[in-house]
Amino acid sequence: MAAFPSKSLSKCWRNCWHTCCLFSQADYYFQYTECDSTGSRWRVAIPLNPGECTGLPEPVQGLDCTFSCKAGEFLEMSAQECTRCAAGTYSLGSGLRFDEWDDIPPGFSSLAANPANAPNGQNVSTCSRSGLYLESNRDECTVSLIYTVHLKKPGSVSFDYQYVDNSIFFEFFIQNDQCQEMDQDSNKKWIKLTTHGEWGTHIVNLNSGTNILYWRTTRVTLGSKAVKPVVLKNIRIEGVAYTSECFPCKPGTFSRAPGSSSCEPCPRDTYSGRGASSCTPCNSKTHFASEGSATCKSRPPCSEKDYIQTYSTCDKDGKTQVIYKWVEPQICLEAAAGAVTLPPSGQREPCPPCNPGFYNNDTATCSPCPPGTYSDGVKACKPCPAGTEPVLGYEYKWWNVLPANMKTSCFNVANNNCDGLNGWEAAGNHVQSGAGRSDNDYLILTLTVPGFKLPVSVRGVSGSEYGRVTFEFETSCSSDCEFYFMADVNRRSTNVIESWDGIKTKQSYTHIITENSSVAFTWAFQRTSQASDVRQYVNDMVKIYSVTVTNAMDGVASACRACALQSQQAGSSCVPCPAGHYIDKETNHCQECPPNTVLSGHLIYGKEACQPCGPGSKSNKEHSVCFSDCSFTYTGRVRTLLYDFSALTSAGSIMNGPSFTAKGTKYYHLFNISLCGAEGHKAAVCRDNVTNLPNEDAGGGQQGSSVEAFLCQSTIIPSDGRGLRTALSSQSISLADTFQGATVEKSLNGITARPELFPSASKRIPDIHFFYRSSQVTTSCQRGRNAVVSLRCNPEKTAKGDISVPSECPAGTCDGCTFHFLWESSSACPRCSAVDYHAIEGACKAGVQDTVFVWTEPRLCTGGLTIPLKRTSPCEAIDFWLKVGAGLAVFCAILLISLTCYFWKKNKKLEFKYSKLVMSANKECELPVADSCAIMEGEGDENEEEEVVYANKSSLLAKLKAVATKVKEQKQLVKVFF
């Protein structure tokens, strides 16, 4: 890659005929032509002002196209030889370096895609420059930093970066001159997170030809919390054919000897300008300069912000005292007008006791108790009694000095000049953040645990808890301070477990370790993210009062615990209990937990350690976890409902959204839910393809980053959003890792289901609520996250069904702590029984009758009993007897009418004969008076009765009776007379 040397016009010679100009070496420069197919090229001279002069040197054969100079050399084009760089300059030989960022260097461009105010591809100001590094934007734009380089041979590109915030997606990829992305492994394309205060280095190989380099960031902010931008510095490109000049050292650096490939920063209290071969000392009495400074600064008068309070180490008499010391390095002047002096030291007082598990052997230091012994930190170490074993771990609550397995450091994003300072200071009953050199320093405290060792009695337990770390802290801030708690497992990558910003009252935090690995726990504190040369928030600090780690492999014991024994003999050694067994308090023997109970963590002493599983759940064989076997029984007022959820064994997923950030970035929430089955294994997996890409483990294999739980959540940015070519999955978190139970009630163990979020159209079949809880306590949810999955019977859905979230809580949660989901499925309907169908009998035809069975509508059951087949049975015909009955009825009616007519006619005849008889009797003779009178009276009465009978409208039966009576009486009268 050729450079353009400075040039000036030479004098021109004139004659009387014409004016011409003969080129001098300052009027032109040399350049190589493009390489031909044989790899050859020519060196040609290019004038600064074409057409004005003549006499350019003739083209000559150039060096081979793959030729390059060594680091610290440049190609002198006149002689086509490599020449060493002078002092004060440097060269990479066949490479380029960009380490000055007062402005974006030539050749770089930046693009931003912001749907809120700029179209895709529009040039905008995207980077914040601080001279020492390049900083990405803090808004929600998708930003690309682009540089194009032409390589004559295969090379590489490397850069230093800081990437600490997983709410920003950071990728690096390469395109050729056809805008085609070159093949890259995913762990080369997606940049890994770095620990707060540490720089990472990323190296990618380049092909010969045109390489277009892209650094791209996309921010997704799910809250109002400020993000930490991506920081770049020291971009290096190897593989250019040659460099025709050396680059001067930037201000604050120097190169002492010729042929340097890099420049060194100036030591503290020295400075340098551009192209310096040495550094100039400052007047140390009145001025100061930090490492790598371009100028000296005046020392300010000392103030209260320039000293800190700490405690002296214990002396031989076991005494300590409060002391005050200047913040190092001291940059203030004690003798200046208005300066303050250090306060006097406090009174000598007894040192705090040793931490539990340590002892003081009449010296000023505390020593760990030997293996098999214990101490409370005050008394001497004692051996554990027979039948007990030491409880190993760390319990730090006194801070005269930092423990041996704790390290402190200081780091600044712009440089690492505060590495020599203590980031944290011991202060008696607590350890506190130090002063640092500037307010935006990261003050780091690291605790290394080589591994975890369970007590002997619980080594056979298959639980998921190997230990836990608990610390108590408080923060006092007047600016935008942040406090981080991070963990690095097996040196794979450092992840932020929890963070706090602003003022926090004294509180405790617990993190559970679920794998037996070496872990480095890190606490980092930053007073403000804004860089400043003057300390303004030195009194902002965080205090840690205690740190406790259980089951640490190299831990000490503060107490002893009972253990399982093989026999009752005194002094019997401890033995491990089988999985799912507790230690009986009376016999110290291992006893298996009762059915459907789970052993509580690694505390197995006493039967009370076996805790019952929740409703609708059972324990596995090892009694290590409670789970649902995909069956459920509910007894209501009327009937007992049986459920079979085996179709829901595999994990279900729901991606709700889209949602949009304030700047228009589209994203989704992906939830994975493992409802039941799997013998208690957490089948829901949420993978992270950005922030923690696969790393090579010790065995050369690949370990991906994922979260396994009963319910987990990831943030998804689609591939068609913000110019991304693949969907991004990040910020994977566990919402629930413990199954509480299943019930139709509205709450369980403090977790409340909200049926009003999912109104039901039918109340015949109740919703079943599965309750889950996260064992990890968070600052925002003091009791941990909770989740409720409500199962609803819906025969119209498939067996797998669909999952939804409440419309009023689009992210699945209304408060950020309890998540609600509705899983509608035909599998959520109870198993069918005899009460779910009824019989319908058909007509009797030809002595045969059919009975069919149909489901009661709407059908709200599945599986179970099958509906019976059509049943056919014989039957008696009833048409003939109906006809016989009708015929008999008609016959009886006719007979009755005939008899009535017959008696009526006969009665009329008798009446006529009687009347005629009476008339004839009165004409022929005269009856006796008495008799006649009796007869006449009777006759008179009869006539009266007859008149009454005829006058009244009697019924047919009454008339028949009357006719019969009259006939009988008339027959008697006839007998009397005759």
Secondary structure, DSSP 8 states (H G I E B T S, - for coil): -------------B-SS-B--B--GGGEEEEE----TTS--EEEEEESSTTS-B-----EE---TT----TTEEEETTTTEEEE--TTEE--SSEEEE--BSS--TTEEEEEEETTTEEEEEE----EE-BS-EE--SSS-EEEEEEEEEESS-EEEEEEEE---TTEEEEEEEE-TTS-B----HHHHB-----TT--EEEEEEE-SEEEEEEEEEEE--SSS------EEEEEEEE--S--SS-EE--TTEE--SSS-SS-EE--TTEE--TT-SS-EE--TTTEE--TTBSS-EE--B--GGGEEEEE----TTSEE-EEEEE-SS--SBSSSTT----------EE-----TTEE--SSSS-EE--TTEE--SSS--EE--TTEEEEEEEEE--BSS--TTEEEEEE-SS--TTTTS-SEEE-BS-EEE---SSTT-EEEEEEEE--B---GGGTT---S--EEEEEEEEEE-SSS-EEEEEEEETTS-EEEEEEEES-EEEEEEEEEE-S-S-EEEEEEEES-SS--SS---TT-EEEEEEEEEESBTT-EEEEEEE--BSSSSTT--B----TTEEE-TTT--EEE--TTEEE-TT--BSGGGEEE--TT-EE-TTSS-EE--SEEEEE-SS-EEEEE-GGG-S-EEEEEEEEE-TT--EEEEEEEE--S-GGG---EEEE-SSSS--EE-TTS-EE--EEEESEEEEEEE-TTSTT-SS-EEEEEEEEE-EEEEEESSSEETTEE--GGGS--S--SS--EEEEEE-SS--SSSTT--EEEEEEEE-TTS-SS-EEE--TT-TTSBSSSSEEEEEEEEGGGS-EE-GGGEEEEE---BTTEEEEEEEE-SS---EEES-----EEEE----HHHHHHHHHHHHHHHHHHHHHHHHHHHHHHHHHHHHHHHHHHHHHH----HHHHHHHHHHHHHHHHHHHHHHHS---HHHHHHHHHHHHHHHHHHHHHH-
